[in-house]
Amino acid sequence: MSDTMKDAAGVVPTRRLDALTDAVFAFAMTLLVLNIELPEDFDPKTTQDFLQGLARLSDTFIAYLITFLVLVAFWFGRAKQTNEPEMASTAYARATLFHLLWVTVLPFSMLAVSRYDVAGAVWLYGANMILLAVTGILISRAAKRDSGHDDPADGRVEFGLLIASAVLSMVISLVSPGYAMLAYLLNLAAPFVSRRVYGA
């Protein structure tokens, strides 16, 4: 049997990778909220003091919401894929595991960008997002190759928007790091852009 046929035959059941993916996403989403911490010296005496203290965490909340929504979008995109083979090839398994690597790094990237109002933190976060998108594309290509089905709505638009918003965020950070995360709001347009591109 040739190496190509062995690879196509699969090395692990796709359902096992799906179970691992669900677990990693759930764990990463939980870690995100644990990164929202009140300062050690936070000691409000009134409701107004308390609300002002929470307002100082606005950058952290914005980073949390954006990161959570990105993870939800990635998980949902993976969950609705219908062209996955029953058995995952080596290429599919590697792409999935490499993708999960960057999912597990995301809580750290979010922590950095929420705590440090500098371009370097935005670049770290942006690089994490780009790697998530690139590995998502690799998963889609491996699934297409393994199943033989061409799914026109394979996430290219969504991944492209994520990469574009990450690059835009990095550029904005050179001028104003505090506003750089707002570039990720472009991803809210993904469903509308997808409908235009895919005609669905």
C-alpha distance (Angstrom), angle and dihedral (degrees) to the residues before:
residue distance angle dihedral
M1 . . .
S2 3.82 . .
D3 3.81 122.8 .
T4 3.80 89.6 -113.1
M5 3.81 91.9 54.6
K6 3.80 91.2 46.4
D7 3.80 89.8 50.6
A8 3.80 91.7 48.3
A9 3.81 90.5 49.4
G10 3.79 89.3 64.2
V11 3.76 135.9 -122.7
V12 3.81 102.6 -136.7
P13 3.81 135.1 17.7
T14 3.80 110.2 -95.3
R15 3.80 90.0 -134.3
R16 3.84 88.9 64.6
L17 3.81 90.8 54.5
D18 3.81 89.2 46.3
A19 3.81 90.9 53.2
L20 3.81 91.0 49.6
T21 3.81 90.2 47.1
D22 3.82 92.1 52.4
A23 3.80 91.1 49.0
V24 3.81 94.4 48.3
F25 3.81 92.6 47.2
A26 3.82 91.5 48.8
F27 3.80 91.3 49.2
A28 3.82 93.3 47.0
M29 3.81 91.4 48.8
T30 3.80 89.9 51.4
L31 3.80 92.3 49.3
L32 3.81 90.1 53.1
V33 3.78 93.5 64.6
L34 3.81 91.6 44.5
N35 3.81 87.2 60.9
I36 3.81 89.6 66.2
E37 3.78 102.3 90.9
L38 3.75 132.6 166.1
P39 3.82 113.5 -128.3
E40 3.82 116.7 -93.9
D41 3.81 91.0 -118.3
F42 3.82 92.7 51.3
D43 3.80 106.0 127.9
P44 3.81 111.0 152.2
K45 3.79 117.1 -168.3
T46 3.80 96.5 -172.5
T47 3.79 138.3 28.4
Q48 3.79 88.6 -106.6
D49 3.82 90.9 55.5
F50 3.79 88.9 48.9
L51 3.82 93.6 50.5
Q52 3.80 91.5 46.3
G53 3.79 89.2 52.1
L54 3.78 90.9 51.5
A55 3.81 90.1 48.2
R56 3.82 88.6 58.4
L57 3.80 87.0 61.1
S58 3.82 92.3 59.2
D59 3.84 93.1 111.9
T60 3.80 89.8 52.7
F61 3.81 92.3 48.5
I62 3.81 91.8 49.1
A63 3.82 91.5 49.5
Y64 3.81 89.8 46.9
L65 3.81 94.5 50.3
I66 3.80 94.1 45.8
T67 3.80 92.7 46.7
F68 3.81 93.0 45.8
L69 3.82 91.7 49.7
V70 3.81 91.1 48.7
L71 3.81 90.7 51.4
V72 3.81 90.7 47.8
A73 3.81 90.1 50.6
F74 3.81 91.9 50.3
W75 3.79 92.8 46.1
F76 3.81 92.4 46.6
G77 3.80 91.1 47.5
R78 3.80 90.5 52.7
A79 3.82 92.5 44.3
K80 3.80 94.4 54.0
Q81 3.82 96.0 48.3
T82 3.77 108.2 118.4
N83 3.80 100.9 178.7
E84 3.80 97.5 71.2
P85 3.79 115.0 126.7
E86 3.81 120.8 -123.1
M87 3.79 90.5 -118.3
A88 3.80 119.3 41.3
S89 3.78 118.2 -130.9
T90 3.78 121.5 -134.8
A91 3.81 89.9 -101.2
Y92 3.82 92.3 50.9
A93 3.82 93.2 46.4
R94 3.81 92.8 47.8
A95 3.81 92.6 47.6
T96 3.82 90.6 49.5
L97 3.81 93.8 48.5
F98 3.81 91.8 45.7
H99 3.81 88.4 50.3
L100 3.80 90.9 51.4
L101 3.80 89.4 51.7
W102 3.81 89.2 63.0
V103 3.81 91.7 43.4
T104 3.81 89.3 58.0
V105 3.82 91.3 49.7
L106 3.81 92.6 52.8
P107 3.84 96.8 83.5
F108 3.83 88.6 55.6
S109 3.81 91.8 47.8
M110 3.80 89.9 49.1
L111 3.80 90.8 49.9
A112 3.81 91.3 51.3
V113 3.79 95.2 48.3
S114 3.81 92.9 45.1
R115 3.82 94.9 49.3
Y116 3.78 102.2 38.4
D117 3.77 120.9 52.9
V118 3.81 94.4 -158.3
A119 3.79 134.1 112.3
G120 3.82 92.7 -115.5
A121 3.81 92.0 63.2
V122 3.82 90.7 49.1
W123 3.81 89.7 50.0
L124 3.80 91.3 51.0
Y125 3.80 90.5 51.2
G126 3.80 91.8 44.8
A127 3.80 92.4 50.4
N128 3.82 88.8 51.3
M129 3.81 90.4 52.3
I130 3.80 92.9 47.8
L131 3.81 91.1 50.1
L132 3.81 89.8 50.0
A133 3.80 90.2 52.2
V134 3.80 94.7 45.4
T135 3.80 92.8 49.5
G136 3.81 89.0 46.3
I137 3.81 88.3 56.2
L138 3.82 89.9 49.2
I139 3.82 90.4 52.8
S140 3.82 91.3 50.4
R141 3.80 92.1 49.2
A142 3.81 92.7 47.9
A143 3.83 91.0 48.8
K144 3.80 90.6 49.5
R145 3.80 91.8 49.0
D146 3.82 93.9 45.7
S147 3.81 97.4 45.2
G148 3.78 98.1 36.3
H149 3.82 89.8 -136.0
D150 3.78 120.4 124.5
D151 3.80 108.9 -144.3
P152 3.81 107.8 -167.6
A153 3.82 90.5 -161.9
D154 3.81 93.1 58.8
G155 3.78 96.3 140.2
R156 3.79 98.3 -95.4
V157 3.80 92.1 129.3
E158 3.80 93.2 47.8
F159 3.81 92.9 46.0
G160 3.79 90.5 46.3
L161 3.81 91.7 52.0
L162 3.80 90.9 48.5
I163 3.80 91.7 51.9
A164 3.83 91.3 45.7
S165 3.81 92.3 49.7
A166 3.82 91.2 47.4
V167 3.82 91.5 52.0
L168 3.83 91.0 45.3
S169 3.80 89.6 49.7
M170 3.81 90.7 52.2
V171 3.81 91.0 50.4
I172 3.82 92.2 48.3
S173 3.82 89.6 49.8
L174 3.80 89.8 64.6
V175 3.81 88.2 64.4
S176 3.80 104.5 25.1
P177 3.83 118.5 4.7
G178 3.80 90.9 -176.8
Y179 3.80 92.5 65.8
A180 3.80 98.1 37.0
M181 3.82 95.8 95.4
L182 3.79 90.7 60.9
A183 3.81 88.6 73.7
Y184 3.81 87.8 75.4
L185 3.80 89.0 68.0
L186 3.82 84.6 80.6
N187 3.79 85.7 78.5
L188 3.79 89.5 70.3
A189 3.81 86.1 73.5
A190 3.82 92.1 59.4
P191 3.85 96.4 98.0
F192 3.81 91.8 50.5
V193 3.80 94.1 45.0
S194 3.82 90.3 46.8
R195 3.79 91.5 53.0
R196 3.80 90.3 51.2
V197 3.81 93.6 47.3
Y198 3.81 98.5 40.2
G199 3.78 95.6 34.0
A200 3.79 91.6 -133.1
